[in-house]
Each structure stands twice: as structure tokens, then as C-alpha cells.
Amino acid sequence: MANTKSALKAIRVSERRRRRNQPIRSSVKTAVRKAVTSIGAGNVETAQQAVVNAVSQLDKAATKGVIHWRNAARRKSRLMRRLNKAAG
């Protein structure tokens, strides 16, 4: 347990941030998972829609500072690479 007042406040602040960020992270994971499964299913039309949704969720999370912008860029790149490989 924390000993100082500032450490106790830091614990409270980090818990508030965690609770605020958790649903955003969860929606990103869900969108990416749906995109990957739709790419694997082979239907290119639905896969493209799912990837667009996942990219949008990743951009929103990066804009809000929930994930790092380079993390979002890397994940978007990997998604697009999978989609292009499946389509081509």
C-alpha cells in the first residue's frame, strides 16, 4: 500500500484512467478480431467493411491516447496486409 498522499492520489488517478480506457481498448480488440475472422472466412466484401471499422476504432483510440499512434499504425498495416493477401 502507498505511504504518501501523492502516491495515494496517483493510485486513484490511474484507476480512473484505467476505467476510462478499458471500454475503448475492448472495442478495438473486438473490431480487430471481427476483421481478422471475416478475412479468414473469405468474403472480401464483408472483410473490407470490417477492416474499415477496425481502422476507425484504432484511429479513435490513438487520438484519445489510449494506445500509441505507432501501435495503431502497425496494427492497421498488418490488417491491410492480410486483407490484400486474401483479396489478391
C-alpha positions in Angstrom: 0.0 0.0 0.0 1.2 3.5 -0.7 2.6 5.6 2.1 2.4 9.1 0.8 -0.5 11.3 -0.1 0.8 11.8 -3.6 1.2 8.1 -4.1 -2.4 7.5 -2.9 -3.6 10.2 -5.4 -1.6 8.6 -8.2 -3.3 5.3 -7.5 -6.7 7.0 -7.7 -5.9 8.8 -10.9 -4.5 5.7 -12.6 -7.6 3.8 -11.6 -9.9 6.5 -13.2 -7.8 6.4 -16.4 -7.9 2.6 -16.5 -11.7 2.6 -16.2 -12.0 5.3 -18.9 -9.6 3.5 -21.3 -10.9 -0.1 -20.8 -14.0 0.0 -23.0 -12.1 1.7 -25.8 -9.4 -1.0 -25.7 -12.1 -3.6 -25.6 -13.9 -2.2 -28.6 -10.6 -2.0 -30.6 -9.9 -5.7 -29.8 -13.4 -6.7 -30.8 -13.2 -4.8 -34.1 -9.8 -6.2 -35.0 -10.9 -9.7 -34.1 -14.0 -9.4 -36.3 -11.9 -8.1 -39.2 -9.4 -11.0 -38.9 -12.2 -13.6 -38.7 -14.0 -12.1 -41.7 -10.8 -12.1 -43.7 -10.3 -15.7 -42.8 -13.9 -16.6 -43.9 -13.0 -15.5 -47.4 -15.9 -13.0 -48.1 -13.9 -10.0 -49.3 -16.9 -7.6 -49.2 -17.6 -8.1 -45.5 -13.9 -8.3 -44.7 -13.4 -4.8 -46.3 -16.2 -3.3 -44.1 -14.8 -5.0 -41.0 -11.3 -3.7 -41.7 -12.6 -0.2 -42.3 -14.4 -0.4 -38.9 -11.3 -1.7 -37.2 -9.1 1.0 -38.7 -11.6 3.6 -37.5 -11.6 2.2 -34.0 -7.8 2.1 -33.9 -7.6 5.7 -35.1 -10.1 6.8 -32.4 -8.1 5.0 -29.7 -4.8 6.6 -30.9 -6.4 10.0 -31.0 -7.7 9.7 -27.4 -4.2 8.5 -26.3 -5.5 5.0 -25.2 -2.9 3.4 -27.5 0.2 4.8 -29.0 -0.1 6.1 -32.6 2.6 3.8 -33.8 0.9 0.8 -32.2 -2.2 1.8 -34.1 -0.3 2.3 -37.4 1.4 -1.1 -37.0 -1.9 -2.9 -36.4 -3.6 -1.2 -39.3 -0.7 -2.1 -41.5 -0.9 -5.8 -40.5 -4.7 -5.8 -41.1 -4.4 -4.2 -44.5 -1.6 -6.7 -45.5 -3.9 -9.6 -44.5 -6.8 -8.2 -46.4 -4.8 -7.5 -49.6 -3.3 -11.0 -49.4 -6.8 -12.6 -49.1 -8.2 -10.4 -51.9 -5.3 -11.0 -54.3 
